[in-house]
Amino acid sequence: MAPGSQGPTIYTVAEAAGVSIASVSRVMQGSRTVSPKTTAKVMDAAARLNYLPLAAARSLAVGNHETHGLVLPALTGPYYSELLMGFEARAAELGKSIMLILISDRRDLGQAVRGLASRVEGIAVHSSTRLPAELAATLGSVKPIVVIAGDPMPGTEAIGAENAGSARELTAHLMGHGLRRLLFLGAPGTAPDVRDRYEGFRLAHTERGLPAPEPELSRFDEADGVRFAEQFLAGRYDADGIVCGNDELALSIMDHLIRHGVRVPDDLAIVGWDDVMAARYVRPGLTTVRQPVRMIGELAATRLHQRVAGAAPAEQPVVLPTQLVIRSSCGCPDHRPGSGPGSDPSPAGHRAPAVPDSRALSPRRE
């Protein structure tokens, strides 16, 4: 079914599920008064029929919600807030509002996303939400879907940043300091971008004839960073360098270890990913990889708008470049004059070029 075409109604869902239309309506509104058995029957029928409820009479009248949906796992840490700001700012420029849902550990992901789809023109969903491919395909058959930081799924298109190449370069840089007992912290099975960062870590080892250790599974938050640091202090790990899947993890580990007498980078080199603002102000400065998070959000809003307006789905994922940013947590000398905060050297000691405006990379608007 093409996006925007007339689909099944609440009556056909009720008939397929063998329940009343009132029960279908209550399930689609998220009511907890419906039994789990009835809810399951309705959701199964809706999935089979590709049914999305109309949210309001106004939607029937104008056929346009003037709203973009955004699905994120949470708003913890600087990454998701930066992504949200980019998405919201660009949507506002396009005259659209946004409707945000945070799924975190919700068990009703399918129901929540279906409910969102009934209220918006299109949806951008972050890969960390782990939206099932079959649900993405179902939704993508009736509404434009953009996947952020993930692999494209049937009926969707994807926007993200390059990961494997920069992770390989980052790992090779540490090895250039003579480090050979490296660990990767992250959970490759939780998101494609983390998977690709570990792949770059693995490739750097393989190219030097070294076995790559399995990743140390960790969430990307402060609590898991502290947990790892305590285990390191207890002697669980024999490592001379840590490649962290994001900066929040790296900064929390570095802070905890330094406060307990570990010298970074002399005793242990630590690097991260994202280049959050704090990375340039801590001492030692955090070596990391800069990715254009805000720009990814802007592009997602742009493509969603273009798809709603009738543009064809992109045939290939949009992959934005990332950049290695060398500071001193990896073992490099601090190139900054004196010790004043705010300076931000690149590998050659030069400030990295600014990320271009997202609209310059997005398809031209007529």
Secondary structure, 3 states (H helix, E strand, C coil): CCCCCCCCCHHHHHHHHCCCHHHHHHHHCCCCCCCHHHHHHHHHHHHHHCCCCCCCHHHHHHCCCCEEEEEECCCCHHHHHHHHHHHHHHHHHCCCEEEEEECCCCCCHHHHHHHHHCCCCEEEEEHHHCCCHHHHHHHHCCCCEEEECCCCCCCCEEEEECCHHHHHHHHHHHHHCCCCCEEEECCHHHCHHHHHHHHHHHHHHHCCCCCCCCCECCCCCHHHHHHHHHHHHCCCCCCCEEEECCHHHHHHHHHHHHHCCCCCCCCCEEECCECCHHHHCCCCCCEEEECCHHHHHHHHHHHHHHHHCCCCCCCCCEEECCEEECCCCCCCCCCCCCCCCCCCCCCCCCCCCCCCCHHHHCCCCC
